Amino acid sequence: MISNCLIEALKAKIKDPKNIQLDYVSPKINQGHLHFVWINKQDETMHHFTTLKDNLPSFLDFLPFCGKEVTVKLDYYKRLILRKCYNNGFSIDETEAYIKKHHIQLTRSDVERYFEKRNN
């Protein structure tokens, strides 16, 4: 089954292919769940679709797109990824490999500074 977050990310990419970068948050750092996001490179924001089903009565579970789009600044998303990697026991090397694979604009120095702050 295709997820709502993937469908919304693809819709955003179709609307603005030049400025939208698709990405996903790996289950390895996201409590076992694959989650798709889209990054607007022009306004430096990250968007994702979140479900509202947890807040609905169970008889409405059949609704496929019951949710909302959430937008955050790209810097928040970068810190979120660093936190998720750190909290899941990734090493600096593993975190650096993750951010490179996902084309997240962070340097090894950024990762090292984050890990150093968390370790102190």
C-alpha positions in Angstrom: 0.0 0.0 0.0 1.3 3.5 -0.9 1.5 5.8 2.0 -0.2 9.2 2.2 3.1 10.9 2.9 4.6 9.5 -0.3 1.6 10.6 -2.4 1.7 14.1 -1.0 5.5 14.3 -1.6 5.0 13.1 -5.2 2.3 15.7 -5.7 4.6 18.5 -4.5 7.4 17.3 -6.8 5.0 17.3 -9.8 3.8 20.8 -9.0 7.4 22.2 -8.6 10.0 19.8 -9.9 12.8 22.4 -10.0 12.6 23.3 -6.3 11.3 20.2 -4.6 13.6 17.4 -3.4 12.0 14.2 -2.2 13.5 12.4 0.7 12.6 9.8 3.3 13.3 9.2 7.0 14.7 5.7 7.3 13.0 3.2 9.6 16.5 2.8 11.2 16.1 6.2 12.8 12.3 6.6 12.8 11.1 3.9 15.2 10.8 1.3 12.4 8.6 3.5 10.2 9.5 4.7 6.7 8.4 8.3 6.3 8.5 10.5 3.2 9.2 14.2 3.2 9.8 16.9 0.6 12.2 19.8 0.8 11.6 23.1 -0.9 15.1 24.3 -1.7 13.8 27.7 -2.7 12.3 28.7 0.7 14.4 26.2 2.7 11.5 24.4 4.3 10.8 20.7 4.9 7.2 19.4 4.5 5.6 16.2 5.5 2.2 14.7 5.8 1.0 13.5 9.1 -2.1 11.4 9.9 -4.9 12.6 12.1 -6.3 9.1 12.4 -5.0 8.7 16.0 -7.4 11.6 16.9 -10.5 10.1 15.1 -13.1 7.6 16.2 -12.2 4.1 15.0 -15.2 3.9 12.6 -13.5 6.5 10.4 -10.3 4.5 9.9 -11.3 3.8 6.3 -10.5 7.4 5.4 -7.4 7.3 3.2 -6.1 10.9 3.4 -7.1 12.0 6.8 -4.2 14.2 7.8 -2.5 17.5 7.3 0.7 18.9 5.8 3.3 20.1 8.3 6.0 22.6 7.4 9.2 23.4 9.3 12.3 25.3 8.6 15.0 23.2 7.0 17.4 23.9 9.9 14.9 22.2 12.2 14.8 19.2 9.9 18.6 19.0 9.9 18.7 19.1 13.7 16.0 16.4 13.9 18.0 14.1 11.7 21.1 14.6 13.8 19.1 13.9 17.0 17.5 10.8 15.5 20.8 9.4 14.4 22.4 10.2 17.8 19.5 8.8 19.8 19.6 5.6 17.7 23.3 5.0 18.5 24.8 6.0 15.1 28.4 6.8 15.1 29.7 10.1 13.6 30.8 8.1 10.5 27.3 6.4 10.2 25.6 9.8 10.7 27.8 11.4 8.1 27.0 8.6 5.6 23.3 9.0 6.3 23.3 12.7 5.6 25.3 12.3 2.5 23.0 9.6 1.2 20.0 11.8 1.8 21.6 15.0 0.4 21.2 16.8 3.7 23.4 19.9 3.7 25.5 19.2 6.8 29.2 18.8 7.1 31.2 16.3 9.2 32.1 19.3 11.4 28.4 19.9 12.0 27.9 16.2 13.0 31.0 16.3 15.3 29.8 19.5 17.0 26.3 18.1 17.6 27.7 14.8 19.0 30.2 16.7 21.2 27.4 18.9 22.7 25.2 15.8 23.4 28.1 14.0 25.1 28.8 16.8 27.5 
